[in-house]
Amino acid sequence: MQSSKDLLVFATEMERDAVFPEGIVTGVGILATAINLSKIFQKKTCKRAIQIGIAGAYRSSGLNIGDVVEVESDCMPEFLPWEPHTFFATDSLGLKRVKGATVLSCTKTEEIGSERGKDFQIETMEGAAFFAVCKEYGVQAIQVRAISNFAGFYDKSKWEIERALGELASFFSTVAENR
C-alpha cells in the first residue's frame, strides 16, 4: 500500500488542471466521489485529503463570485434528515468557513435557492460524499471551494468558472510559497 501525507482531490480534470495538475480526479457527483475515493484509499494511505473545486453560493450567503472558502460541515438535504447525518471537516487551512449542501443537481430555481439558503451558504455535488469517505478511512478532511455562480435560476452561461479557478490557483500558490 502506497503512503503519502496529503491527497489532493478534484471532481473534474478542468478543476485539477487549473490548480494542481498532479491531483486525483474522482468524478462529478456523490456516487463517483464515494466509489472512486474509496478505491484510492484502499490502495493508498494518507494523513489528509483536500477536496478542491468550484461551488455555487446561495444569494443569502453574503459570498461573492471568486470567494475562496472552506466547508466546515456538509450534508445531503435531498437524501437524509440533516441531523445526525451531517459530515464535518477535520482540519483547516484558515479560510472563511461555510456550511455546504451536497445536491444531486445544481439548483434550478430561485425558490429552491432561497429555501436552501436558509440553512446553507454553498452547494456542491461531491462534498458530503468526500467527508463521509474520509471519515470512514480515518483521513483528515478539508474541502476548499471557490464560488463560480449563484445557486438559483440555472443559466450556466453566467457562471464565472475561469475566475473561480483562477482564485483557487492563486490561493494554493500562496499556500505553497508559505510552506
Secondary structure, DSSP 8 states (H G I E B T S, - for coil): -EEEEEEEEESSHHHHHHH-TTSEE--SSHHHHHHHHHHHHHHEEEEEEEEEEEEEE-GGG---TT-EEEEEEEE-TTTS-TTT--EE-SS--SS-EEEEEE-SS---SHHHHHHHTTT-SEEESSHHHHHHHHHHHT-EEEEEEEEEEESSS--GGG--HHHHHHHHHHHHHHHHHT-
